[in-house]
Amino acid sequence: MKASVRWIEDAMFLAESGSGHTVVVDGPPSGGGRNIGMRPMELVLLGVGSCASFDVMAILKKGRQAVTDCVAHLEAERADGIPSVFTRIHIHFVVTGTGLKEAQVRRAVELSAEKYCSASIMLGRGGVDLTHSFEIQEHQN
């Protein structure tokens, strides 16, 4: 896997993945930025949520669950000092569908957290307290 991060100006960078996708990274005005892009730690948090969501959806699809929506809400806490690393991340999945089985949703979330989500597992091994929860909502026509 490869990526590049090119400095544009001030606290702004253009990050490009090896697959050719780009995202603007920028800082707040107090840090010399113009606040027109995401912060680096926001990208890390989004990466964890995206990784876990990818796993949960793949497992639920494989289990033939009729999912119509899945949203991962993430809350994180960071250390007060420098480096201001994540100390805690909680991922709450809201899974919507028709006749979803609670045991299968629970299992999908557990498998992602314990076996498949590389980002979560990596941060957990690095000392971040990672927790997960979920709720199921019935799809309304």
TORPA-4810 file (N, C-alpha, C, O; in nm, 3 decimals):
<nodes>
NODE_1_0.085_-0.117_0.000_0.000_0.000_0.000_0.089_0.123_0.000_0.188_0.130_0.073_M
NODE_2_0.053_0.220_-0.082_0.129_0.344_-0.089_0.033_0.461_-0.085_-0.085_0.448_-0.117_K
NODE_3_0.085_0.575_-0.048_0.009_0.700_-0.045_0.107_0.816_-0.051_0.227_0.798_-0.030_A
NODE_4_0.055_0.933_-0.079_0.139_1.052_-0.076_0.061_1.167_-0.013_-0.062_1.174_-0.024_S
NODE_5_0.135_1.255_0.051_0.076_1.375_0.111_0.159_1.492_0.063_0.277_1.503_0.095_V
NODE_6_0.096_1.581_-0.015_0.166_1.695_-0.073_0.124_1.823_-0.002_0.005_1.853_0.012_R
NODE_7_0.224_1.898_0.044_0.198_2.028_0.105_0.150_2.124_-0.002_0.211_2.134_-0.109_W
NODE_8_0.040_2.194_0.025_-0.014_2.293_-0.069_0.028_2.434_-0.026_0.095_2.505_-0.100_I
NODE_9_-0.012_2.472_0.096_0.028_2.601_0.154_-0.013_2.604_0.301_-0.103_2.531_0.342_E
NODE_10_0.051_2.686_0.375_0.020_2.704_0.517_0.007_2.566_0.585_0.103_2.490_0.590_D
NODE_11_-0.114_2.535_0.637_-0.136_2.405_0.703_-0.223_2.314_0.618_-0.290_2.225_0.670_A
NODE_12_-0.222_2.336_0.485_-0.305_2.258_0.394_-0.220_2.158_0.316_-0.111_2.189_0.268_M
NODE_13_-0.275_2.037_0.304_-0.209_1.929_0.231_-0.312_1.858_0.144_-0.432_1.863_0.172_F
NODE_14_-0.266_1.793_0.040_-0.350_1.709_-0.043_-0.299_1.566_-0.026_-0.187_1.534_-0.065_L
NODE_15_-0.383_1.482_0.033_-0.346_1.343_0.058_-0.404_1.257_-0.053_-0.523_1.266_-0.084_A
NODE_16_-0.320_1.173_-0.114_-0.366_1.087_-0.222_-0.333_0.942_-0.190_-0.220_0.908_-0.157_E
NODE_17_-0.435_0.858_-0.201_-0.417_0.715_-0.175_-0.354_0.649_-0.296_-0.352_0.705_-0.406_S
NODE_18_-0.303_0.530_-0.276_-0.245_0.454_-0.385_-0.348_0.418_-0.492_-0.311_0.391_-0.606_G
NODE_19_-0.475_0.419_-0.455_-0.580_0.390_-0.552_-0.625_0.515_-0.628_-0.716_0.509_-0.711_S
NODE_20_-0.559_0.629_-0.599_-0.584_0.750_-0.676_-0.690_0.844_-0.622_-0.729_0.938_-0.691_G
NODE_21_-0.739_0.821_-0.500_-0.839_0.909_-0.441_-0.771_1.014_-0.355_-0.668_0.986_-0.292_H
NODE_22_-0.828_1.135_-0.352_-0.765_1.244_-0.278_-0.860_1.303_-0.174_-0.982_1.295_-0.186_T
NODE_23_-0.799_1.361_-0.072_-0.873_1.433_0.031_-0.787_1.551_0.075_-0.665_1.541_0.084_V
NODE_24_-0.853_1.662_0.101_-0.784_1.782_0.149_-0.772_1.772_0.301_-0.870_1.742_0.370_V
NODE_25_-0.653_1.797_0.351_-0.627_1.800_0.495_-0.585_1.943_0.528_-0.500_2.000_0.460_V
NODE_26_-0.647_2.000_0.632_-0.615_2.138_0.667_-0.632_2.156_0.817_-0.698_2.075_0.883_D
NODE_27_-0.574_2.260_0.868_-0.583_2.291_1.010_-0.676_2.407_1.035_-0.722_2.472_0.942_G
NODE_28_-0.703_2.433_1.162_-0.786_2.548_1.197_-0.706_2.677_1.181_-0.583_2.674_1.175_P
NODE_29_-0.775_2.790_1.173_-0.703_2.917_1.163_-0.603_2.938_1.277_-0.498_2.998_1.257_P
NODE_30_-0.635_2.888_1.396_-0.544_2.904_1.509_-0.413_2.827_1.489_-0.314_2.853_1.556_S
NODE_31_-0.415_2.731_1.396_-0.295_2.653_1.366_-0.235_2.688_1.231_-0.151_2.614_1.179_G
NODE_32_-0.279_2.800_1.174_-0.224_2.844_1.046_-0.300_2.792_0.925_-0.258_2.815_0.812_G
NODE_33_-0.411_2.724_0.947_-0.490_2.672_0.836_-0.608_2.761_0.801_-0.628_2.867_0.860_G
NODE_34_-0.686_2.714_0.705_-0.805_2.789_0.663_-0.933_2.709_0.688_-1.042_2.752_0.649_R
NODE_35_-0.920_2.594_0.755_-1.035_2.512_0.791_-1.117_2.467_0.670_-1.240_2.469_0.673_N
NODE_36_-1.048_2.428_0.563_-1.120_2.382_0.444_-1.100_2.233_0.417_-1.134_2.183_0.310_I
NODE_37_-1.044_2.163_0.514_-1.026_2.019_0.501_-1.031_1.952_0.636_-1.034_2.018_0.740_G
NODE_38_-1.030_1.822_0.633_-1.033_1.745_0.757_-0.898_1.752_0.827_-0.794_1.775_0.765_M
NODE_39_-0.902_1.730_0.958_-0.780_1.721_1.038_-0.726_1.579_1.028_-0.803_1.485_1.004_R
NODE_40_-0.597_1.560_1.046_-0.540_1.425_1.038_-0.604_1.325_1.134_-0.631_1.211_1.094_P
NODE_41_-0.630_1.364_1.257_-0.689_1.270_1.352_-0.835_1.240_1.318_-0.885_1.132_1.351_M
NODE_42_-0.903_1.333_1.253_-1.038_1.303_1.205_-1.032_1.193_1.100_-1.118_1.105_1.096_E
NODE_43_-0.931_1.198_1.015_-0.914_1.094_0.913_-0.889_0.957_0.977_-0.940_0.856_0.930_L
NODE_44_-0.811_0.956_1.084_-0.786_0.830_1.154_-0.917_0.775_1.210_-0.947_0.657_1.195_V
NODE_45_-0.995_0.861_1.274_-1.123_0.819_1.331_-1.219_0.771_1.222_-1.287_0.669_1.239_L
NODE_46_-1.224_0.843_1.112_-1.308_0.801_1.000_-1.261_0.669_0.941_-1.342_0.587_0.897_L
NODE_47_-1.130_0.648_0.941_-1.076_0.521_0.892_-1.121_0.404_0.977_-1.157_0.299_0.924_G
NODE_48_-1.121_0.422_1.109_-1.166_0.316_1.199_-1.314_0.287_1.175_-1.355_0.171_1.165_V
NODE_49_-1.394_0.393_1.167_-1.538_0.375_1.145_-1.569_0.312_1.011_-1.659_0.229_1.000_G
NODE_50_-1.496_0.351_0.909_-1.517_0.295_0.775_-1.476_0.149_0.769_-1.546_0.067_0.710_S
NODE_51_-1.364_0.117_0.830_-1.314_-0.021_0.833_-1.415_-0.112_0.903_-1.451_-0.218_0.851_C
NODE_52_-1.461_-0.070_1.020_-1.557_-0.149_1.096_-1.690_-0.161_1.020_-1.751_-0.268_1.018_A
NODE_53_-1.735_-0.053_0.959_-1.861_-0.056_0.884_-1.852_-0.150_0.764_-1.947_-0.223_0.734_S
NODE_54_-1.739_-0.147_0.696_-1.717_-0.236_0.582_-1.733_-0.381_0.626_-1.801_-0.459_0.560_F
NODE_55_-1.670_-0.416_0.737_-1.678_-0.553_0.789_-1.821_-0.591_0.828_-1.871_-0.696_0.788_D
NODE_56_-1.885_-0.505_0.906_-2.021_-0.534_0.953_-2.115_-0.557_0.835_-2.193_-0.652_0.835_V
NODE_57_-2.107_-0.470_0.736_-2.196_-0.487_0.620_-2.163_-0.612_0.541_-2.255_-0.681_0.495_M
NODE_58_-2.036_-0.644_0.523_-1.999_-0.765_0.449_-2.050_-0.890_0.520_-2.100_-0.982_0.456_A
NODE_59_-2.038_-0.892_0.652_-2.084_-1.007_0.730_-2.236_-1.018_0.724_-2.289_-1.128_0.709_I
NODE_60_-2.307_-0.906_0.736_-2.453_-0.910_0.732_-2.504_-0.949_0.593_-2.602_-1.022_0.582_L
NODE_61_-2.437_-0.902_0.488_-2.476_-0.942_0.353_-2.455_-1.092_0.333_-2.539_-1.161_0.276_K
NODE_62_-2.341_-1.141_0.381_-2.312_-1.283_0.369_-2.416_-1.365_0.445_-2.449_-1.476_0.403_K
NODE_63_-2.467_-1.311_0.556_-2.571_-1.376_0.635_-2.710_-1.352_0.581_-2.809_-1.387_0.645_G
NODE_64_-2.719_-1.293_0.464_-2.846_-1.266_0.394_-2.944_-1.183_0.477_-3.065_-1.206_0.475_R
NODE_65_-2.890_-1.087_0.550_-2.975_-0.996_0.626_-3.020_-0.882_0.535_-2.941_-0.829_0.457_Q
NODE_66_-3.146_-0.844_0.545_-3.204_-0.741_0.458_-3.177_-0.602_0.516_-3.267_-0.536_0.566_A
NODE_67_-3.052_-0.560_0.506_-3.010_-0.430_0.559_-3.043_-0.322_0.458_-3.014_-0.336_0.339_V
NODE_68_-3.104_-0.213_0.504_-3.134_-0.099_0.417_-3.048_0.023_0.452_-3.037_0.117_0.372_T
NODE_69_-2.987_0.022_0.571_-2.901_0.134_0.611_-2.813_0.089_0.728_-2.853_0.005_0.809_D
NODE_70_-2.696_0.145_0.734_-2.605_0.118_0.846_-2.523_0.244_0.868_-2.451_0.289_0.779_C
NODE_71_-2.534_0.300_0.987_-2.458_0.420_1.022_-2.376_0.391_1.146_-2.429_0.343_1.246_V
NODE_72_-2.248_0.419_1.140_-2.160_0.406_1.255_-2.135_0.545_1.312_-2.079_0.632_1.246_A
NODE_73_-2.179_0.564_1.435_-2.154_0.690_1.506_-2.031_0.668_1.594_-2.027_0.574_1.673_H
NODE_74_-1.932_0.755_1.580_-1.807_0.740_1.655_-1.789_0.855_1.752_-1.814_0.971_1.720_L
NODE_75_-1.744_0.820_1.872_-1.707_0.920_1.971_-1.568_0.884_2.020_-1.539_0.768_2.050_E
NODE_76_-1.482_0.983_2.028_-1.344_0.957_2.069_-1.299_1.059_2.172_-1.344_1.173_2.175_A
NODE_77_-1.209_1.013_2.256_-1.143_1.101_2.352_-0.994_1.095_2.324_-0.941_0.991_2.283_E
NODE_78_-0.928_1.208_2.347_-0.784_1.216_2.323_-0.712_1.258_2.449_-0.769_1.322_2.537_R
NODE_79_-0.587_1.221_2.456_-0.502_1.259_2.569_-0.486_1.411_2.572_-0.488_1.476_2.468_A
NODE_80_-0.471_1.465_2.691_-0.456_1.609_2.708_-0.321_1.660_2.659_-0.312_1.771_2.605_D
NODE_81_-0.217_1.582_2.676_-0.083_1.628_2.642_-0.044_1.597_2.499_-0.125_1.551_2.418_G
NODE_82_0.083_1.623_2.471_0.140_1.596_2.340_0.218_1.466_2.350_0.302_1.457_2.439_I
NODE_83_0.200_1.367_2.269_0.105_1.365_2.157_-0.037_1.342_2.207_-0.059_1.269_2.304_P
NODE_84_-0.133_1.405_2.141_-0.273_1.396_2.179_-0.338_1.275_2.111_-0.423_1.288_2.024_S
NODE_85_-0.293_1.157_2.155_-0.340_1.032_2.095_-0.482_1.001_2.140_-0.531_1.054_2.240_V
NODE_86_-0.548_0.913_2.065_-0.678_0.864_2.109_-0.658_0.777_2.232_-0.569_0.692_2.235_F
NODE_87_-0.741_0.797_2.332_-0.740_0.711_2.450_-0.862_0.621_2.453_-0.859_0.513_2.511_T
NODE_88_-0.971_0.666_2.391_-1.095_0.590_2.389_-1.170_0.619_2.261_-1.177_0.734_2.216_R
NODE_89_-1.225_0.513_2.201_-1.312_0.528_2.084_-1.431_0.435_2.104_-1.415_0.318_2.136_I
NODE_90_-1.550_0.489_2.087_-1.672_0.407_2.092_-1.740_0.416_1.956_-1.761_0.525_1.902_H
NODE_91_-1.776_0.299_1.903_-1.849_0.292_1.776_-1.987_0.237_1.805_-2.001_0.127_1.858_I
NODE_92_-2.089_0.314_1.770_-2.228_0.271_1.787_-2.290_0.256_1.649_-2.306_0.354_1.576_H
NODE_93_-2.326_0.134_1.615_-2.388_0.105_1.486_-2.539_0.114_1.498_-2.599_0.058_1.590_F
NODE_94_-2.600_0.184_1.405_-2.746_0.185_1.391_-2.774_0.113_1.259_-2.749_0.166_1.151_V
NODE_95_-2.826_-0.009_1.271_-2.849_-0.094_1.155_-2.999_-0.099_1.130_-3.076_-0.137_1.218_V
NODE_96_-3.039_-0.062_1.011_-3.179_-0.059_0.973_-3.203_-0.165_0.866_-3.121_-0.186_0.777_T
NODE_97_-3.317_-0.231_0.877_-3.350_-0.332_0.777_-3.484_-0.395_0.806_-3.558_-0.350_0.893_G
NODE_98_-3.513_-0.499_0.732_-3.639_-0.570_0.746_-3.613_-0.706_0.809_-3.543_-0.790_0.754_T
NODE_99_-3.671_-0.726_0.928_-3.660_-0.855_0.996_-3.518_-0.893_1.033_-3.483_-1.011_1.029_G
NODE_100_-3.436_-0.797_1.069_-3.297_-0.827_1.105_-3.292_-0.909_1.233_-3.370_-0.887_1.326_L
NODE_101_-3.201_-1.005_1.236_-3.184_-1.091_1.352_-3.078_-1.032_1.444_-2.964_-1.010_1.403_K
NODE_102_-3.117_-1.006_1.568_-3.026_-0.943_1.664_-2.897_-1.023_1.680_-2.789_-0.964_1.688_E
NODE_103_-2.907_-1.154_1.685_-2.787_-1.237_1.704_-2.689_-1.220_1.588_-2.568_-1.222_1.610_A
NODE_104_-2.739_-1.204_1.467_-2.650_-1.188_1.352_-2.586_-1.050_1.350_-2.470_-1.036_1.313_Q
NODE_105_-2.661_-0.947_1.390_-2.603_-0.813_1.397_-2.497_-0.809_1.507_-2.388_-0.755_1.487_V
NODE_106_-2.528_-0.867_1.622_-2.431_-0.872_1.732_-2.304_-0.944_1.688_-2.193_-0.898_1.715_R
NODE_107_-2.320_-1.056_1.621_-2.206_-1.135_1.576_-2.122_-1.057_1.474_-1.999_-1.063_1.478_R
NODE_108_-2.188_-0.985_1.384_-2.116_-0.905_1.284_-2.031_-0.798_1.352_-1.915_-0.776_1.314_A
NODE_109_-2.087_-0.731_1.450_-2.014_-0.626_1.523_-1.897_-0.689_1.600_-1.786_-0.635_1.600_V
NODE_110_-1.921_-0.802_1.664_-1.814_-0.869_1.740_-1.702_-0.918_1.649_-1.584_-0.902_1.681_E
NODE_111_-1.738_-0.979_1.535_-1.635_-1.028_1.443_-1.550_-0.914_1.389_-1.428_-0.927_1.376_L
NODE_112_-1.615_-0.803_1.358_-1.539_-0.688_1.310_-1.440_-0.643_1.417_-1.323_-0.621_1.388_S
NODE_113_-1.488_-0.630_1.540_-1.405_-0.578_1.649_-1.292_-0.674_1.687_-1.182_-0.630_1.718_A
NODE_114_-1.320_-0.803_1.684_-1.224_-0.900_1.737_-1.137_-0.968_1.632_-1.030_-1.019_1.665_E
NODE_115_-1.181_-0.968_1.505_-1.110_-1.048_1.406_-1.075_-0.975_1.277_-0.967_-0.996_1.222_K
NODE_116_-1.164_-0.890_1.227_-1.148_-0.840_1.091_-1.103_-0.695_1.075_-1.028_-0.665_0.981_Y
NODE_117_-1.145_-0.604_1.161_-1.115_-0.462_1.138_-0.971_-0.431_1.177_-0.938_-0.415_1.294_C
NODE_118_-0.887_-0.423_1.076_-0.745_-0.399_1.098_-0.720_-0.269_1.174_-0.633_-0.263_1.261_S
NODE_119_-0.795_-0.166_1.141_-0.775_-0.036_1.206_-0.810_-0.042_1.354_-0.734_0.006_1.438_A
NODE_120_-0.925_-0.100_1.387_-0.965_-0.112_1.527_-0.866_-0.196_1.606_-0.824_-0.159_1.715_S
NODE_121_-0.830_-0.309_1.550_-0.740_-0.401_1.619_-0.603_-0.336_1.640_-0.543_-0.350_1.747_I
NODE_122_-0.554_-0.266_1.539_-0.425_-0.199_1.550_-0.428_-0.094_1.662_-0.337_-0.089_1.744_M
NODE_123_-0.532_-0.011_1.664_-0.539_0.091_1.768_-0.561_0.030_1.905_-0.505_0.078_2.004_L
NODE_124_-0.640_-0.076_1.913_-0.663_-0.144_2.040_-0.534_-0.201_2.097_-0.509_-0.193_2.217_G
NODE_125_-0.453_-0.259_2.010_-0.324_-0.312_2.055_-0.230_-0.201_2.097_-0.136_-0.223_2.173_R
NODE_126_-0.256_-0.080_2.046_-0.174_0.035_2.082_-0.221_0.106_2.207_-0.167_0.211_2.243_G
NODE_127_-0.320_0.050_2.274_-0.363_0.106_2.402_-0.491_0.186_2.400_-0.532_0.238_2.503_G
NODE_128_-0.556_0.198_2.284_-0.683_0.270_2.278_-0.794_0.179_2.330_-0.803_0.064_2.290_V
NODE_129_-0.877_0.231_2.419_-0.992_0.156_2.470_-1.103_0.167_2.366_-1.170_0.270_2.354_D
NODE_130_-1.122_0.058_2.290_-1.222_0.056_2.183_-1.344_-0.023_2.228_-1.332_-0.138_2.271_L
NODE_131_-1.461_0.039_2.219_-1.585_-0.029_2.254_-1.683_-0.016_2.139_-1.673_0.074_2.056_T
NODE_132_-1.778_-0.109_2.137_-1.877_-0.113_2.030_-2.015_-0.139_2.088_-2.029_-0.206_2.190_H
NODE_133_-2.115_-0.084_2.022_-2.254_-0.114_2.057_-2.335_-0.106_1.928_-2.286_-0.061_1.825_S
NODE_134_-2.460_-0.150_1.937_-2.545_-0.144_1.819_-2.691_-0.133_1.860_-2.729_-0.166_1.972_F
NODE_135_-2.769_-0.088_1.766_-2.913_-0.092_1.779_-2.971_-0.128_1.643_-2.911_-0.100_1.539_E
NODE_136_-3.086_-0.189_1.645_-3.153_-0.230_1.522_-3.281_-0.150_1.507_-3.358_-0.136_1.602_I
NODE_137_-3.301_-0.099_1.388_-3.425_-0.028_1.358_-3.495_-0.099_1.243_-3.431_-0.137_1.144_Q
NODE_138_-3.624_-0.116_1.256_-3.702_-0.179_1.151_-3.724_-0.078_1.038_-3.761_0.037_1.062_E
NODE_139_-3.700_-0.123_0.917_-3.720_-0.036_0.800_-3.867_0.000_0.786_-3.955_-0.086_0.793_H
NODE_140_-3.891_0.128_0.767_-4.028_0.178_0.749_-4.049_0.213_0.603_-3.972_0.290_0.545_Q
NODE_141_-4.152_0.158_0.543_-4.180_0.188_0.400_-4.240_0.323_0.381_-4.269_0.363_0.269_N
</nodes>
